[in-house]
Amino acid sequence: MTLTDPVQVLSALIRCPSVTPLEGGALATLESLISPLGFEVERVTFRDPDTPDVDNLYARLGGGGPHLMFAGHTDVVPPGDTAAWSRGPFSADIADGMMYGRGAVDMKGGIACFVAALARHVEAHGAPAGSVSLLITGDEEGPAINGTEKLLAHAAAKGERWDAAIVGEPTNPDAMGDMIKIGRRGSLSGTVTVQGVQGHVAYPHLADNPLRSLIAMTAALLDPPLDSGNERFPPTNLEITSIDTGNTATNVIPARATAQFNVRFSDIWDGDSLGAEIRARLDAAATASALRPGRGAAHYEIEFRERPSPSFLTRDQALIDSLSAAVASVTGRTPELSTTGGTSDARFIKSHCPVVEFGLVGKTMHMVDECVALDDLEILTRIYQAFLQGWFHRAGAN
């Protein structure tokens, strides 16, 4: 295999069926590829009650500073109905200039391009004038408990320190060079349960319909808007994702009703302040609902179902400028600096060093027939090459 060719590297990775939380041979393959470049590789398995064991990889090339981390994941989401795929989801077939397979863009493709870029750099210039580490998890598409966060803590406890990081997630909406992620919105999910009194719909005075209160409460969560955003973040957005009573009868008032919601929030909020605002809105709506006159305040409970993912914004100009310049030099485009999209493992890395994200075009991620253009693999490899040279220069490496 030629390490400088991202197509060959990606092909080897896609053929590993590493569906979360299975390693599937992907980390073993990656270890075999990067070891000849001089990386010292450590494989670590983390465990936690009620969650699957997860295999992870940490590798470092060089012993001095400045120290750049490349972070990513080899785990992939399930392929779904394999019969719906035009080619095997783990075949890495190539047709019409495209490589097909689960993980092609999310995000084995990003890993393959970084490995190829580093191999080209070493071939042309020798090892970088500093250190490069790879922090690769098998738990990004899963609960993210036994992956990046624990691997960062493990490496930090052994004395590892990083000056900057790049995450190879697919960031470009339509074409290479569209977008660099310089931050991420936070995420908070919850469930509201309203208790009522079950009864016959013909005798509503003997019952208490919880949906009357829940409708008013969900409306209060949606309006007015939580904020209007700012120069770096779009407006905070709350979505009601389900309303349920478990009731299959049309002539029965249900005993309880639940609503689930998710909020993607700007840096105007943190988990505590946003939770307090949500409770305040629910309290007001539970007391003042016009849909249940004379009933008094509704009884409700709220459960925030997971620890909130914090919002963050990277302000390290040397990192941002190095990557922007690399993108422009290869594509001729000025990338948008964005905080849109979902969460990523960058939310863990930001506590250790400045972090940005840049990878492939994400149009087909998690879809049937996930695929990547071979031309895009070459473009991303060249961008990473230019970034490596530019960042180490800006960071003051000798």
N, C-alpha and C positions, 0 to 999 in steps of 0.2 A: 504494500500500500504506500502511496505517496502522500505524506502528511501535509504537503503544501497545497493539495487539491481538496477543497471543501466538499466536493461531490463524493469523493471516495470516503472521506471521514463520515459524512452524514449517512451514506449508505450503510456503513457498518453499524452506526448507532440505531438507525431505524429498524434494522433487522433484529434488534433486541426487544422482545415484547415486555417492556418495563411499565406495565400498567400499575398505577399506584395501588398498593405500596410495594409491589414486587420490583426487585432490582433488575431481573430479567436479563442479566449479563451486560447491561449498559455501562455500569460503573467499572466492571472488569475490563470491558473493551476500551473505555476511556483511559484507564490506568495503563493498559498495554500500549496505547498510542502516545501518551505524553511522557512516559518514562524515558524513552530514548532521547528526549529533548533535554534531559537533565533534571526533571522534576523529582523531588522527594515526595512520595505519595503516602498518605495515611487514609485507611478506610475505617470508619467508625459506625457502629450500630447503636442507635438510641432506642430506649424502651420507656413506656409510660403505661400506667394501668388503663385498661379499656381501649387502648389504641394499638394498632399494629406496630411491630418492630420495623424500623426503617434504616437502611444502609445509606451512608453518606460518604463523600470523598473530599478530602482537603489535600491540596498539593501546592508546593512552593518551589519556585525556581529563583535562585539567588539568595544571598544572605544579608544584603545591605539595603539601604533606602535610597530613594523613595520606593514605597511599596504600593503597587497597584493590585487590586483584587478584581477578578472576573467571577461573577456569580451567576448560577443558573440551576436548572434541574433537568434530570434525565427521565423522571417519571412522566407519564402521559395519561390522559383520560382514556377510558375504555373506547374501543372502536364502535361500539353499538352493534347494529345488525351488519355483520360482515358481508352478507349477501347483497347489501345495498352498495357496497364499494365496487367500483369498476375494476380495481386492482387490489391485491391483498394489502391490508392495512399495515403489515410489517414486511412487505416485499421490497420496498425501496425501488419499485419499477420506475423507469424513465420513459416518457412518451411526449413527443411534441415540445421538447424543451422544458418539461416539468418533471420533478421527482415526487412520487406519491408515497404517502405513509403517515401513520400517526406519529406526531412529533416533528413533522417536517418543518413547520414554522414555530411550534410551541412545545419545547424550544430547543430541540436537538440541533436544529439548523443553526441557531446562534452559537451554540457550543462548537459545532463543526467549523464555523467560520473563524472563531477566535483561535482555535487550535491551529488551523491552517495559516492564519495571519501570524501567529507567534512562530510557527515553523519557518515561514518565509523570512521573518525578522532575524531569527537565529542563523538561517542559511546565509543571509546577506550581510549581517552586522555582528553576529555572535549574540550571546545572551544580553538582554537589556541591561542598561547601566543602573541597576537597582534590583528590585525583586518583583516577580509576578506570582500571584497565587490564584488557584482555582478553588472555589468553594461551591461544590455541586451537591445538591440534595436529591433525595428520592421521594420527597414529601410535599412538594409545592402544590400539586393538584389534589392533595388529600387534606387532612385536618391541620397540617403545618405545625404539628406539635413536636415531632421527632426529627425535624429537619434543620433548616437554616438557623433558626434561633439558637438551638442547642449546639449546633456546629460552630457558630460564632463564639459562643461562650466557652466551648471546649478549646478552640484555638487561642482565644484571648487568655485563658487560664495558663496556657503553655508559653505565653509571652508574645504571641503574634499581635502586631499593631499595623494598621493600614492607613495610608494617606488618602486614598480615594478608591472608589469601586464603580464598576459598570456592570449592569445586569443586562443579559442578552435577550430579554423578552421581546416578542414582536411588537413594535411600537408604531410602525408606519401604516396609516390607514389605507393608502392607495398605491404609493410608489416609494421606492427607496429614497430617503432624504426628506420625507415629509415632516417627521416629528421626532423630537427627543423628549423623553419624560424627565422633568427636573423635580418632580414631586408627585404625590398621590393624595387624593381625597381620603378621608377617613371613612370607616364603615361601621355602622351600628345596627344590629337587628334585634327585634323584640316581638313579644306576643302580648296582646291585651285580651283578657278574659272578663266578660261581664256576666254576673250571676243574675238569673231571673227566677221566675216561678212558672213551671210547666202547667199548661192548661188547654182547654178546648177553645178554638178560635171564636166560637159562637158566644163564649162567656168571658170576654177579655177582662172584666172587672174582677174575676177570680184568679187571674194569672198576672204575670209581669213579664212582658216580652223584652228580653235583653237586647234584641236587635234594634229596638228604638233608640236605646242609649248608645249602642255601638256605632250606629250610623252617624249620630251626632259627634261622637268622639273621634271617629276616623276623619270626619270633615274638619274637625278642629286641628288635627295633625297636618292636614294638607293646606289649610288656608287660615291665616296669611302665610306667604312663603317664609321659610326660616331665615333666609338672608338673600341678598342680591349678588353675592360673590364679590370678588375684588380683582385687582389687576393680574393675579396669578391663578386664581381659582374660579371656576364657574359657580353659579349659585348652588347652595346646598339643596339636595333633592330627596324628598321622602316619598316612597312608593308603598302603597298597600298591596301586599302580594297574595293574600288570601283572606276570605271571610268564611267561617264555617260554623255550623250548629250541630252537625251530625244527625240532623233531622231528615227523615225520608218521607214524612207524612205532610200533606198539605193542610190538614185540619188540626194540627197540634202546634201550640205555641211552645218553642223550645225552652229548656231549662237554663241553658247557657249559650253564649256565642263568643267566638274568638276571632281575632284579626291578627295577622302577621304583617310586619312591615320591615323595611330596610331603609336606612338613611345613608347616603353618600355625602359627607360633609366637608366643608372648607375649613381653613385654619382659623376661621372666626370662632370655631367651637373646639372643645375637647370632649372626651367621653362623659365627664362629670357634668359640664355645663349643658351639653345637649340632652343628657338624661333628665336633668332638672327642668329644662324647658318642655320636654315631652310630658313629664308628670304634671306640670302646671297647666298645660293645655287640656290634658285629660281630666284633671280635677275640675276645671272650670266647666267643661262640657258635661261631665257627669252630674254636676249640680244644676246646670241651667238648660238642660235639653228641653226644647219646646215640643219634642215628639212624645213626651210622657208627662203631661201636665198633672199636677197634684200628687205625683208619686214620691217626691223627695229625691235626694241624691242617689244615683245608681251605685251599686257596689261593684267595684272592678279590681282586678289585680293586673300588674304588669311584670313581665319577666324579660329582662335583657338576656338573650339566649347565648351570647358569646362575649368574650372580652372585646371591647371595641378596638378596631384597627385605627391607629392615630393618623391624622393627616401630617404631611411634612413637606417642606420646601428646601431644596438644595440651593445654596447661595455661593458655592465655591466656583469663582469665576474662571480659575485656571482649568478646572475640570470641564466646565461647560464650554468654554472657548476652545479648548483642545478638540473636543468631540465635534463641535459645530464646524470648526475649520477643517477637520478631516472629512466630514460629510460634504462640505462645499467643494473641497478639492477633488473629490471623486465624482460627485453627481452634478456639480454646478448649481446646487440648490441651497437655499438658506432654510434650515429646518425650523419649524415652529417649536417653541419651548412650551411644553404643555404639562398640565397636571390632571388631565382627563383620564377616563377609563376606570378599571377596577383596581383592586389592591394587588400587591405583589410582595415578594420577599424583600424588596427594597425597604419595606417598613421596619424590618428587623435590622438591616444593615445601617440605616441612617443613624442609629445610636452609637455606631463604632467609627464611622467615617463618612464624608460626603459621598453621595451616590447618585448616579444618573442611569437611565435605561435607554438602550437603543438596540434594535434588532431588525428582524425581517418584516415584510408586509403581513399583517395578521388576518387577512380576509377569510382564510379557510381554517383558522384554528378551531379545534373541537368539532369540525364538521366531517361528514362523510366525504371521502376523497380529499382529505387534507393534502395540500401539495405546495411546492415551492418552485419558483422559476430558477433554473440553473444559472441564468444571468444574474439574478439577485444574490445567489450565493457568492458569486465572484465579486459583485459590487460590495457586499457587506465585508467580505474578507479584505478587500482593499481599503475600506474605511477603517476597519480595525487596525490594519497595518499602519496607516497614516496616524491614527490616534495613538498607537503605542509610541511611535517616534515623537510625535508632538507633545504628548503628555509628559514623557520623561524629560524632554528638553525644557518644558515650562516649569516642571517640578525641581529643576536644578540638578539633574543627574549629570555626573561627569562622564 
